[in-house]
Amino acid sequence: MEEEAPKSPTSVGAGDQQVQPGAGGGEEHGGLNNLDLISRLPDEVLGTVISLLPTRDGARTQVLSRRWRPLWLSSNAPLNLGADFALRGEECTLCGATHECMHKRIAFVSKILANHPGPTRRFALHLVYWPNIPGVVDGWFRSRPLSGLQDLEVVNKSSRYVLLPSHALIRFAPTLCLLSLSQCRFPDLGVPPSFPHLKELIMYDVGISEDSFKTFISRCSVLQSVSLHNMECGRVCINSPTIRSMSFYGRWRSVITFQELVIEDAPSLERLVPLDPDGGPATIHIIQAPKLKILGLLSGGISTLRIGTTVFQKMVAVSLITKMHTVKILLLDSIGPNLDSVVNFLKCFPCLEKLYVIVSHPERDSFFYPQLHSEKDINNVREYDPLDPIECLELNLKKVVLKNYDGIKRAIINFAKFFILNAKVLEEMEIGVLGHGNDKRMQYLHEELQVENRASQDAQIELKRDVRQDFKHHRHTHDFSVADPFDRPCGRLL
């Protein structure tokens, strides 16, 4: 996006003979090198390739040959227009003329929209507002090439909210597949139009009322993934028959802006992922989510977690009545870690197969939550009572991953040892050891963990050198081709 589309070359080489669009390459078509198999593909295929390239690279395909020259500005190549740097207000490092450079870039976007016939696959607008821009952007949203728009991304980099034009959402509603908004104010659509193809919704610091959000979600008939960050509305209520994954984060400059999440009825929900142990929302209430498989990151930063009639307050079980048998993967951030707290979660999820525990330290968390357990309150010495068995330890728990393990504090050693000695069907336990490991230290850790006495003799207990991790960024949360979004490799085996 940083320069104008290249002009047609004034001369062509011997291998750049005239080939009519739509014709295959090869010797039978103008002597084109028969090793150039890509150019022999039909226009529709080449157009798809071009539409997946960044805007500048797509434009540059015009200089490849006469065969490629007309493709970028044809209907066979749906427009991928990334105005990522076109409207930035900072000084251009190339010319040093801020306003001149910005206006050149604005002109470039306008020229593309004036010349391309459409349709448009993606329009990504990263902008900083200045006085004469609103009318320009409004004109872009109304331009003919944006008909059929599939992906719309609007990122506002100014210091104030930008009101997204309501006519844009209404116009693009029939074809949108992805909508990503950042620091925008959601328009009042009255009765929102239907969004029959919208599958992915991302909102970062978006001003929207609780009722407007609820109504908008109800108009998305195939919505599958939702990401909410720093939402201005204090309460979000989810009623959707199609949503499969949801991630959220609600902290802005030490203030939790997103206070409550209620999953009222989500029959397809499989993944529910809070992204930050300190970031809220303060309350999560899961009423109906019969297919929920993946849950976490749960931490003391969530003041109240309700699962049916089961209630946890700051990771401490207040009541354990409802059990959720569908949850297979759980990620916890536990100070100490606190074995009693984690065991209560195991009781709540009797069919759990994978458990990830991030060890948090009181000195890190005391700033935000000084009332949480201090390490001296945790000893993790617990005798497993076979007369009061924990179902997932007996039948289902196959993998345990312990992050930020220092192997020195007795409470942490006892925590790890509990799973080694009591998980009957454990297949793998991965312990991410902080710091450097030598043979003496590894021998000491093995002895302390009593690996030879493990309950599952087939279990592989691996200590790996690792770096401190907090799992705040889950790249694969909404990627359903990745079965476990928390599965990150540790460092090398010790």
WOURFEN-V835710 format. One record per residue. RES is the residue in one small letter. D_FIRST is the distance of its C-alpha to the first C-alpha in whole Angstrom. Layout:
[[RES | D_FIRST] [RES | D_FIRST]]
This chain:
[[m | 0] [e | 4] [e | 6] [e | 8] [a | 9] [p | 12] [k | 15] [s | 18] [p | 20] [t | 23] [s | 25] [v | 26] [g | 28] [a | 31] [g | 29] [d | 27] [q | 29] [q | 29] [v | 28] [q | 28] [p | 26] [g | 28] [a | 30] [g | 30] [g | 30] [g | 33] [e | 36] [e | 37] [h | 33] [g | 33] [g | 34] [l | 30] [n | 31] [n | 33] [l | 31] [d | 28] [l | 28] [i | 25] [s | 25] [r | 28] [l | 27] [p | 27] [d | 24] [e | 24] [v | 23] [l | 21] [g | 19] [t | 19] [v | 18] [i | 15] [s | 14] [l | 14] [l | 11] [p | 8] [t | 6] [r | 5] [d | 9] [g | 10] [a | 9] [r | 11] [t | 14] [q | 15] [v | 17] [l | 19] [s | 21] [r | 23] [r | 23] [w | 20] [r | 18] [p | 19] [l | 18] [w | 14] [l | 16] [s | 19] [s | 20] [n | 21] [a | 17] [p | 16] [l | 13] [n | 11] [l | 8] [g | 7] [a | 6] [d | 7] [f | 7] [a | 7] [l | 10] [r | 12] [g | 15] [e | 15] [e | 16] [c | 13] [t | 14] [l | 14] [c | 15] [g | 17] [a | 17] [t | 16] [h | 16] [e | 16] [c | 12] [m | 12] [h | 13] [k | 11] [r | 8] [i | 10] [a | 11] [f | 8] [v | 8] [s | 12] [k | 12] [i | 11] [l | 13] [a | 16] [n | 16] [h | 15] [p | 19] [g | 18] [p | 19] [t | 16] [r | 16] [r | 14] [f | 12] [a | 11] [l | 11] [h | 11] [l | 13] [v | 16] [y | 18] [w | 20] [p | 22] [n | 21] [i | 18] [p | 20] [g | 21] [v | 17] [v | 16] [d | 20] [g | 19] [w | 16] [f | 18] [r | 21] [s | 19] [r | 20] [p | 17] [l | 17] [s | 21] [g | 22] [l | 19] [q | 20] [d | 17] [l | 17] [e | 15] [v | 16] [v | 16] [n | 17] [k | 17] [s | 20] [s | 23] [r | 25] [y | 24] [v | 22] [l | 24] [l | 23] [p | 24] [s | 26] [h | 26] [a | 22] [l | 24] [i | 27] [r | 25] [f | 23] [a | 26] [p | 28] [t | 25] [l | 23] [c | 23] [l | 21] [l | 21] [s | 20] [l | 20] [s | 20] [q | 22] [c | 23] [r | 26] [f | 27] [p | 28] [d | 32] [l | 32] [g | 36] [v | 36] [p | 33] [p | 32] [s | 32] [f | 29] [p | 31] [h | 28] [l | 26] [k | 27] [e | 25] [l | 25] [i | 23] [m | 24] [y | 24] [d | 26] [v | 26] [g | 29] [i | 31] [s | 35] [e | 37] [d | 38] [s | 35] [f | 33] [k | 36] [t | 36] [f | 32] [i | 33] [s | 36] [r | 34] [c | 32] [s | 34] [v | 32] [l | 31] [q | 31] [s | 29] [v | 29] [s | 27] [l | 28] [h | 28] [n | 29] [m | 30] [e | 32] [c | 35] [g | 37] [r | 38] [v | 37] [c | 39] [i | 38] [n | 40] [s | 38] [p | 39] [t | 36] [i | 34] [r | 34] [s | 33] [m | 32] [s | 31] [f | 31] [y | 31] [g | 33] [r | 33] [w | 31] [r | 32] [s | 36] [v | 36] [i | 36] [t | 35] [f | 35] [q | 39] [e | 40] [l | 39] [v | 41] [i | 41] [e | 43] [d | 43] [a | 40] [p | 42] [s | 39] [l | 38] [e | 38] [r | 36] [l | 36] [v | 34] [p | 34] [l | 32] [d | 34] [p | 37] [d | 37] [g | 35] [g | 37] [p | 38] [a | 41] [t | 43] [i | 42] [h | 44] [i | 44] [i | 47] [q | 46] [a | 43] [p | 46] [k | 43] [l | 42] [k | 41] [i | 39] [l | 39] [g | 38] [l | 37] [l | 41] [s | 42] [g | 44] [g | 41] [i | 42] [s | 45] [t | 46] [l | 46] [r | 48] [i | 48] [g | 50] [t | 53] [t | 52] [v | 51] [f | 50] [q | 50] [k | 47] [m | 48] [v | 52] [a | 53] [v | 55] [s | 56] [l | 56] [i | 57] [t | 54] [k | 53] [m | 49] [h | 50] [t | 47] [v | 45] [k | 44] [i | 42] [l | 42] [l | 40] [l | 42] [d | 42] [s | 45] [i | 47] [g | 49] [p | 49] [n | 51] [l | 53] [d | 55] [s | 52] [v | 50] [v | 53] [n | 53] [f | 50] [l | 51] [k | 54] [c | 52] [f | 50] [p | 52] [c | 50] [l | 48] [e | 47] [k | 44] [l | 44] [y | 42] [v | 43] [i | 41] [v | 44] [s | 43] [h | 45] [p | 47] [e | 46] [r | 42] [d | 43] [s | 46] [f | 44] [f | 42] [y | 45] [p | 49] [q | 51] [l | 50] [h | 52] [s | 52] [e | 53] [k | 57] [d | 57] [i | 56] [n | 58] [n | 57] [v | 60] [r | 61] [e | 63] [y | 62] [d | 65] [p | 65] [l | 67] [d | 64] [p | 62] [i | 58] [e | 57] [c | 53] [l | 55] [e | 58] [l | 56] [n | 52] [l | 50] [k | 49] [k | 46] [v | 46] [v | 43] [l | 44] [k | 42] [n | 42] [y | 46] [d | 47] [g | 51] [i | 53] [k | 53] [r | 56] [a | 55] [i | 52] [i | 54] [n | 56] [f | 53] [a | 52] [k | 56] [f | 56] [f | 54] [i | 55] [l | 59] [n | 58] [a | 55] [k | 57] [v | 55] [l | 52] [e | 50] [e | 48] [m | 48] [e | 45] [i | 45] [g | 43] [v | 45] [l | 43] [g | 44] [h | 46] [g | 48] [n | 51] [d | 54] [k | 56] [r | 54] [m | 53] [q | 57] [y | 57] [l | 54] [h | 56] [e | 59] [e | 58] [l | 56] [q | 59] [v | 57] [e | 60] [n | 62] [r | 59] [a | 59] [s | 57] [q | 59] [d | 56] [a | 53] [q | 51] [i | 51] [e | 48] [l | 47] [k | 44] [r | 42] [d | 39] [v | 37] [r | 37] [q | 35] [d | 35] [f | 33] [k | 31] [h | 28] [h | 29] [r | 26] [h | 28] [t | 30] [h | 28] [d | 28] [f | 31] [s | 31] [v | 32] [a | 36] [d | 36] [p | 33] [f | 35] [d | 36] [r | 34] [p | 36] [c | 38] [g | 38] [r | 41] [l | 44] [l | 47]]
